[in-house]
Amino acid sequence: MSIGHRFTGRAAARRLGLAVVALAAFAAPTALAAGPAAAAPGAGTPRPQVSAGDTIYADSGTACKTVVNARSGGTYYVIMPGHCTQGTSAWYTDAALTTYIGPTVATSFPGNDYGLVRYDNPAVPHPGGGFTAGNAYVGERVCRTTTAGPLRCGTVTALNATVNYGGGQVVSGLIATTVCTDPGDTGGLLAAGSTAIGLFSGGSGNCSAGGTSYYQPLTEVLAAFGLSLY
């Protein structure tokens, strides 16, 4: 199985953080710097994916979508999937690596699937999304939004799900839903109304035959690092 999807294209700095999605911290997280396997439920093979947002670029050659902006006091971060931030150190708004955003300051994958990039460049806007964070419950009606394409909706079917992405990459503590996902689908926010619930980690099946998608709980990563949405 392949790990993740790489996304390319021109990133617009003014749009960073417009999509809000969730993450989780189930292992002891790395402290933030102030300065610079079980079989998965559902049909098909699960694949990790990144959520909707702007494409940003790492010095390692990785290009991934942003997820949600959060802050701790006067320090601001963008939350991203851990399978995306893994092995990276610095991020930029463009593929030519000319406009610096900031460094990767935390990554947890596998086990979890979250990462944090700190905003160090005041010239890069990072507006909030206007959501509040909340917890999922089984049977809850939820939708996954994207910056393009139709709204995908379904219900929460399980909490604390474990997904095996292959190659020893097992992620636990996920929210399982009937929200469909297509191969290459970059997903978005799992939300119930204005409540942000989960970060799109991966999925199986497709939107023609149906499938399952998995999300990291947002409240866990916020609590682990003392972050808040804004």
N, C-alpha and C positions, 0 to 999 in steps of 0.2 A: 504494500500500500504506500502511496505517496503521502508526504506530510505537507499539508498546507497548499495554498495556491499563491503564486506570486502575481502581483497586479502592477501594471505599468500605465503610464499616461501622465499628463501635466497636472500637478497638484496646485491648487489655488490657495495661497496662505490664508486668505480672508475667510475660507470656508472650514478651516481646521476645527474639528470638534463639534460640527453641527449634528452629527448622529450620536445618540446616547445609547450605550449598551452596557452589558454587565460582565463582571469577572468574579473570581473567587480566590480565597487564600486558605488552603487547607493544610499546607505545611508551614513551618515557621518562615515568615517572609524576611527578605533581606532588608536591613534598616535603610531608610531613605537618606541620601546625602543632601545636605542643605545647600551646598555649592556645586560650581562646575565639577494478571489481566483477564480481566473478565470479558466475556463476550458482550457485545453491545446489543441492546434490544432493538427490534425493528428490522426491516428487510434490507438486504444489501450490505455493502461494506461502508462503514462510517468514514468520513474524511474531514479533517480539521479545515476550517475556513475562517476568513476574517470578515468583520462586519462592515457595513456601509459607512462611508465617510470619505475624506480626502486621501488620496495616495500621497504617502511621504516616503523618503528614500534614505536608506542607511549607507554608511561608508563601506559596509560589507558587500554591497550590491543588492541587498534585499529591498524590495518595494512592497509596502503593505498599506492597508487602509487604517485610518484612525478610528477610534471607537467613541470615547467620551472624555470630556474635560472635567477635571476635578481639582480641588485645591486643599492645601493645608496651611492655614494662616495666609501669608502673602506669597506663598510658593505654589505655582500652578503646574499641573501634570496632564498628559494625555494618557489614558488607559488604553492598552492594546492587548491583543492575544499574545500569550507567552510563546507560542510556536512561531510567532512573527519576530518578537524582540530577541529571542534566543540567538546568541552569537553576534549581537550587534553592539556598537558603542556610541555612535553619533548619528543624528537624523537631520535631514534637510527637506525643504519644501519642493525641491526640483531634482531631476535626474542628473543634472550637471553638478550637483552638490555645491551650489553657490550661496544659497540662503540657509544658514544654520538655524535649527530649531533648538536642539539641546541633546543631552546624553540619555542613553538607557540607564536607569537607576535601579531597576528591579526586574527580574524575570523568574517565573516559576512554570516550568514545563519539562517533562510530563509530571503527573501527579495532579497538578493544577494547570490552568491555561490562561495566565495573565502576565502582563508586563507593564511597566511604567516608563514614560519618557518625560523628562522635566523640561519645561519651557525656560530656556536661558536667554533667548533673544527677544528683547522687548519690541522689536520691529515686527514680530510675527503675531498677529491677532489670535486670540483663543477664547472666543465667546462661549458662554454657557448654553445649555440646551433647554433650560426651563422645566426640567423634570424633577420629581422627587423619587427617591429610591424606596423600593418595597420588596417584600418576600412573596414568593409564589406559593400556591397551595394546589393540591390535586383537584382537578375539575375546573380550574379557573380558565376563563376565556381570555386568550392572549393573542397578540398579533406581532409579527415581525415586519418592521418597516424597512424600506430601502430608499436611497436617494433617487432611484429610477426603477420603474417596473411596478407591478401590482402589489398591493398589501397582501401578505400571506397570514392567515389566521388559523387558529386551532385551539386545542385545550392542553393543559398540563396533565400529563399521564403519570409522572413519577418524580420524586425528589431523590437526591443522593444516588443518582444513576452512575454507573461506571462504564466507560467506553474504551475499547481497545483500538487505537489507531494503527496498530502494527509496529513491528520493530521494537517492541518493548515500551512503546509510548501509550501508557494507560493513564487516563484522566478520570478522577473520581469526584463525587459530590455534585454532579451536574443535574440540571433540570431537564427532564425529557418531555417533549411535546409532540403533538400531531401536526405541527406547522411544517409544511413541506419545504424541501430545498432541492434545487437542481444542481448537477455538477457544475462547478465554477461560480455558483451563486454566492455573492459576497455578503448577503444577508443584511442585518441591521439590528435595530433595537427590539428586544422582546419586551413588550409593554402591555399593561392593562390600563387603557386610558392615558392619563398623564403620569402614571407610575412606571418607572423604569425598573425592570425585574432582572433581565439577564443579558449577558454577552453571548453572541452566537459563536460557539466553539466548533461545531461540525454537524454533519448530518448523513443520513442514508436514504436510499430511495430517490424519488423525484416527484415533481408536481403534476405529472400525468397519471402515475399509478399510485401516488401517495408515498409517505415515508415518515421518518422521525428526525427531529432536530434537537440538538443539545445546547445548553446554555450554562455559563457560569453565573452564580448568584452575585449580583452587584453589591449587596449589603455586606458581604463577607470581605471583599477587597477594600471597601471603604473603611470598614472597622479595623482591618489589619494594619492599615497605614495611617489611620486618623484623617481620612480624606472626606470631603463633602462635595456634592454637586452644587452648581450655582447657575 
